[in-house]
Amino acid sequence: MRTQVGIIGAGPAGLLLSRLLALRGIDSVVLENRSREYVEARIRAGILEQHTVDTLTDAGLGDRLRREGLEHRGIHLQHPGTRHTLDFPELCGRTVWVYGQTEVVKDLVAAQLAGGPPLLFEVSDVRPEDVDGDAPRIRFTDADGTPQVLECDVIAGTDGFHGVSRPVVTEAGGRLWERTYPYAWLGILADAAPATDELIYAWHPEGFALYSMRSPSVSRLYLQVDPADSIDNWSDDRIWDGLSRRLDIDGWTVSTGPVTEKSILPMRSFVSAPMRRGRLFLAGDAAHIVPPTGAKGLNLAVADVTLLATALTRLLREGRTDLVDAYSDTALRRVWRCTHFSWWMTSMLHTTGDDFDAELQLSQLRRVCSSEAAARELAENYTGLPIEG
């Protein structure tokens, strides 16, 4: 097998990279170790920054997003007795969209299978080789159990935190940064019409709560819990009681309904640098992970592959290396900005049990809710900063 770009991983980063390259006339093959059904069912992020929406739209993937997605013009910040609205268009001229990552992946897979570059599911034993030369390759076993070799000009590692790509990069040197947070999110999907026009980020002495949604009839809600807690300890009634207390405000109640999915998500930050070794380039969760409080994970992946698609096109069509040489540093500047914003949102809203920390958090929340400059800083970061390059 022969292609210009071998892509390991069919998450949103790998699929979008393949799509962007195809639109520029660059061939690729996408390899995925899971089934199509598994890939399309993974519950992940749901907030799309403006640049993500624009990128998907420009790639011909915006029709269902704009038809079924929910445009949001701000968020509510809450602490006991107070709910304050941040108006994003007024503060920074941008909005965000609620459209689940599962739906983004479905759109990308459908486009790929409708005459796009090859997408191979359920492959195994994937191994990038000779990435330091000009002719790297990927060895793998296809779904029928037949060993294969994919000869490439470039390899893109978009296979997530547990994938095979990052170890190949880090074994040649580099640095890892990691922070594990002392709290987790218990997240649920519920067949309940959202009782709010915008997302609610709530600080409460019992812990953080987030009221989000996936559609006009499906709510997505979260509670801060101990990372060591078990989902078995949380009945549906206990979850709704906790949400009602933490989101309580006069004249308003949480809309309840059947819980269709629930899980506990540990929270951590992780950055690996550089995001390149020779002809192997990392993008998305293969290189970095952020806590979900800032809604940055999927959007960072889109920013990575937007840069990478342009850089690889320059390399493969013009033989110029300037953009691929700058890719890691350029991408990491945004990664660290988003890592900081995610840390800041997480630190401001999640309780530690320490009274001193609580007063600092409330002071910061009051500042954001009373200062246009502080509110604008949050809005600019939340809706997404411009992509460099």
C-alpha positions in Angstrom: 0.0 0.0 0.0 1.2 3.5 -0.7 -0.1 7.0 0.3 1.3 10.4 1.0 0.0 10.7 4.6 -0.6 7.7 6.8 -2.9 8.7 9.6 -3.1 6.6 12.8 -6.4 7.0 14.6 -10.0 7.8 13.4 -11.0 10.3 16.0 -12.0 13.8 15.1 -8.3 14.9 14.7 -7.4 12.1 12.2 -10.6 12.2 10.2 -10.6 16.0 9.9 -6.9 16.0 8.9 -7.7 13.5 6.1 -10.6 15.6 5.0 -8.6 18.8 4.9 -5.7 17.1 3.0 -8.1 15.6 0.5 -9.5 19.1 -0.2 -6.0 20.2 -1.0 -5.3 17.2 -3.3 -3.2 15.2 -0.8 -3.7 11.5 -0.5 -4.1 9.8 2.9 -5.1 6.5 4.5 -6.7 6.4 8.0 -6.1 3.4 10.3 -8.3 2.8 13.3 -8.1 -0.1 15.8 -11.7 0.1 16.8 -14.9 -0.6 14.9 -17.0 2.1 13.2 -19.8 1.5 15.7 -17.4 2.1 18.7 -15.8 5.2 17.1 -19.2 6.8 16.4 -20.6 6.0 19.9 -17.8 7.5 22.1 -19.3 10.3 24.4 -16.9 13.2 24.4 -16.9 17.0 24.2 -19.9 19.0 23.1 -18.7 22.7 22.8 -17.4 23.9 19.5 -15.4 27.2 19.3 -16.0 29.6 16.5 -12.9 28.5 14.6 -14.0 24.8 14.8 -17.4 25.6 13.4 -15.8 27.7 10.6 -13.3 24.9 9.8 -16.0 22.2 9.6 -18.2 24.4 7.5 -15.4 25.3 5.1 -14.7 21.5 4.8 -18.2 20.9 3.7 -19.3 19.5 7.1 -21.4 22.3 8.4 -24.9 21.5 7.1 -26.1 19.1 9.9 -24.1 21.1 12.5 -26.0 24.3 11.7 -29.3 22.5 11.3 -29.2 20.4 14.5 -26.5 22.2 16.6 -27.4 24.8 19.2 -25.6 28.2 18.9 -24.9 29.7 22.3 -24.2 33.4 22.9 -22.8 33.1 26.4 -22.7 31.2 29.7 -24.1 31.7 33.2 -21.7 31.8 36.1 -23.3 31.0 39.4 -22.5 30.9 43.1 -25.1 30.6 45.9 -27.7 33.2 45.4 -26.3 34.7 42.3 -26.4 33.8 38.6 -24.6 36.1 36.2 -24.7 36.0 32.4 -21.7 36.6 30.2 -22.7 37.8 26.7 -20.0 36.5 24.3 -21.0 38.5 21.2 -21.1 41.7 23.3 -17.7 40.9 25.0 -15.7 39.5 22.0 -17.9 39.3 18.9 -18.0 35.5 18.8 -20.3 32.6 19.8 -19.9 28.8 20.5 -22.0 25.9 19.4 -23.3 22.9 21.3 -22.8 19.8 19.0 -21.6 16.6 20.4 -18.2 15.1 19.4 -20.1 11.9 18.5 -22.0 13.9 15.9 -18.9 15.5 14.5 -17.3 12.1 14.1 -20.4 10.7 12.4 -20.3 13.5 9.9 -16.6 13.0 9.3 -17.0 9.2 8.9 -19.9 9.6 6.5 -17.9 12.0 4.4 -14.9 9.7 4.4 -16.8 6.7 3.3 -18.7 8.6 0.6 -15.8 8.6 -1.8 -13.1 10.0 0.5 -9.7 8.6 1.2 -9.5 5.0 2.6 -10.6 4.5 6.2 -9.7 1.1 7.6 -11.4 0.0 10.9 -10.4 -2.8 13.3 -6.7 -2.9 12.4 -4.2 -4.1 14.9 -0.5 -4.3 15.7 0.1 -0.8 14.3 3.8 0.2 14.3 5.2 3.4 12.8 8.7 2.7 11.4 11.7 4.7 9.9 10.1 8.1 10.9 13.5 9.8 10.9 14.0 9.2 7.2 12.1 10.5 4.1 10.2 7.2 3.6 8.4 6.2 6.8 6.0 3.3 6.9 3.3 1.9 9.1 3.0 -1.9 9.7 -0.4 -3.2 10.7 -2.7 -6.2 10.5 -6.0 -5.5 8.7 -9.4 -6.6 9.9 -9.0 -9.9 8.0 -5.9 -10.7 9.9 -3.5 -10.1 7.0 -0.2 -8.2 7.7 0.1 -5.0 5.7 2.7 -2.3 5.1 1.6 1.3 4.3 4.4 3.2 2.7 4.1 7.0 3.4 5.8 10.3 2.9 4.5 11.5 6.3 2.8 9.9 9.3 0.3 11.7 11.5 -0.3 10.3 15.0 -3.8 11.2 16.0 -4.4 8.0 18.1 -5.0 9.6 21.5 -3.3 9.4 24.9 -3.0 5.6 24.8 -1.9 5.3 21.2 1.3 4.0 19.7 2.5 7.3 18.1 3.6 9.4 21.1 6.0 6.8 22.5 7.8 6.8 19.2 8.3 10.6 19.5 9.2 10.7 23.2 11.7 7.9 23.0 13.9 10.3 21.0 13.8 12.9 23.7 11.5 15.7 24.8 9.5 16.5 27.8 6.2 15.5 29.5 4.2 17.7 31.8 1.3 16.3 33.8 -1.0 17.4 36.5 -3.7 15.1 38.1 -6.5 17.1 39.7 -8.0 16.0 43.0 -11.5 15.8 41.7 -13.5 14.2 38.9 -16.8 14.8 37.0 -19.8 12.5 37.3 -21.5 13.1 34.0 -24.9 12.1 32.8 -27.0 12.2 29.7 -30.7 12.6 30.4 -33.8 12.6 28.3 -34.9 16.0 29.7 -35.5 19.2 27.9 -32.8 21.8 29.1 -34.2 24.2 31.7 -31.6 26.9 30.7 -30.9 28.9 27.6 -27.1 28.9 28.2 -24.7 26.6 30.0 -24.5 27.1 33.8 -21.1 26.9 35.5 -21.9 26.7 39.2 -19.6 27.0 42.3 -21.2 25.5 45.4 -19.8 24.5 48.8 -20.6 20.8 48.0 -18.7 21.0 44.7 -18.9 22.2 41.1 -21.9 21.6 38.9 -22.4 22.1 35.1 -25.7 22.3 33.3 -25.1 21.6 29.6 -27.2 20.1 26.8 -26.9 18.1 23.6 -30.2 19.0 21.9 -33.6 20.6 22.7 -34.6 17.3 24.4 -31.4 16.0 25.9 -29.5 17.5 28.8 -25.8 16.8 29.7 -25.0 17.5 33.3 -22.0 17.1 35.6 -21.2 17.0 39.3 -17.8 17.3 40.9 -17.0 14.1 42.8 -14.0 12.4 44.4 -11.8 10.6 41.7 -11.9 7.5 43.9 -15.7 7.4 44.0 -17.7 4.7 42.2 -20.6 5.2 39.8 -22.3 2.5 41.8 -22.7 4.9 44.7 -24.7 7.3 42.6 -28.4 6.4 42.1 -30.3 8.5 39.6 -32.2 10.1 42.6 -29.0 11.0 44.3 -27.6 12.6 41.2 -30.7 14.7 40.6 -30.7 15.7 44.3 -27.1 16.8 44.1 -27.7 18.8 40.9 -30.8 20.5 42.4 -28.9 21.6 45.5 -25.8 22.8 43.6 -27.7 24.6 40.9 -30.4 26.0 43.1 -31.5 29.6 42.5 -34.8 31.3 43.4 -37.6 30.8 40.8 -35.8 28.1 38.8 -35.5 24.3 38.9 -33.5 21.6 37.2 -35.5 19.7 34.5 -35.3 16.0 35.2 -35.9 12.9 33.1 -34.6 9.3 32.5 -30.8 9.0 32.8 -29.5 7.2 29.7 -25.8 7.3 30.4 -23.6 8.0 33.4 -19.9 7.8 34.1 -17.1 9.3 36.2 -14.3 11.2 34.4 -11.0 11.8 36.2 -9.4 15.2 35.4 -5.9 15.8 34.4 -3.7 18.1 32.3 -1.0 16.5 30.1 1.4 18.1 27.5 4.1 16.3 25.5 6.7 18.2 23.5 7.8 18.2 20.9 4.8 17.2 18.7 7.1 15.9 16.0 9.9 13.4 15.3 11.2 13.4 11.8 8.3 12.6 9.5 5.9 11.7 12.4 3.6 14.5 13.7 1.3 14.3 16.7 -2.1 16.0 16.9 -4.9 16.1 19.4 -5.0 13.9 22.5 -1.8 12.1 21.4 0.1 15.2 22.4 -2.1 16.9 25.1 -5.1 16.6 27.3 -6.9 19.3 29.3 -9.6 19.1 31.9 -13.0 19.7 30.3 -13.9 22.8 32.3 -12.6 25.1 29.6 -14.2 23.1 26.7 -10.9 22.9 24.9 -10.1 19.3 24.1 -11.8 18.8 20.7 -11.1 22.4 19.7 -7.4 22.0 20.3 -7.4 18.9 18.1 -9.1 20.9 15.3 -6.5 23.7 15.7 -3.7 21.2 15.5 -4.8 19.6 12.3 -5.7 22.9 10.7 -2.1 23.9 11.2 -0.8 20.5 10.2 -2.8 20.2 7.0 -1.4 23.5 5.8 2.1 22.6 6.8 2.0 19.1 5.1 0.5 20.6 2.0 3.4 23.0 1.7 5.8 20.1 2.3 4.3 17.6 -0.1 3.3 20.0 -2.9 6.1 22.5 -2.8 8.9 20.7 -1.0 9.1 23.5 1.5 9.8 22.6 5.2 9.3 26.0 6.9 5.8 25.2 8.2 6.4 21.6 9.3 9.6 22.8 11.0 7.5 25.4 12.9 4.5 23.2 13.5 5.4 21.9 17.0 6.3 25.3 18.5 3.3 27.0 16.9 0.8 24.4 18.1 2.3 24.3 21.6 1.8 28.0 22.0 -1.9 27.5 21.7 -1.8 24.2 23.7 -0.3 26.0 26.7 -2.7 29.0 26.4 -5.6 26.5 26.5 -4.0 24.5 29.2 -3.7 27.6 31.4 -7.3 28.6 30.7 -8.6 25.2 31.5 -6.6 25.1 34.7 -7.9 28.6 35.6 -11.5 27.7 35.1 -11.1 24.4 36.9 -9.3 26.1 39.9 -11.9 28.8 40.1 -14.9 26.5 40.2 -14.0 23.3 42.0 -14.1 23.2 45.7 -11.2 21.8 47.8 -12.8 21.8 51.2 -10.5 24.6 52.4 -12.2 27.8 53.6 -9.4 30.0 52.4 -9.6 28.5 48.9 -13.3 29.0 48.9 -13.0 32.7 49.6 -10.4 33.1 46.9 -12.7 31.4 44.4 -15.7 33.5 45.3 -13.5 36.6 45.0 -12.5 35.6 41.5 -16.0 34.8 40.5 -17.2 38.2 41.7 -14.4 39.9 39.7 -15.4 38.1 36.5 -19.0 39.0 37.0 -18.3 42.7 37.8 -15.4 43.6 35.5 -15.8 43.9 31.8 -12.1 43.4 31.3 -12.1 40.1 33.3 -15.3 38.9 31.6 -13.9 39.7 28.2 -10.7 37.7 29.0 -12.9 34.7 29.8 -15.1 35.1 26.7 -12.1 35.5 24.3 -10.5 32.3 25.6 -13.8 30.3 25.8 -14.9 31.1 22.3 -11.4 30.5 20.9 -8.4 32.6 20.0 -7.3 33.0 16.4 -5.1 30.2 15.0 -1.5 31.1 14.3 0.1 30.4 11.0 
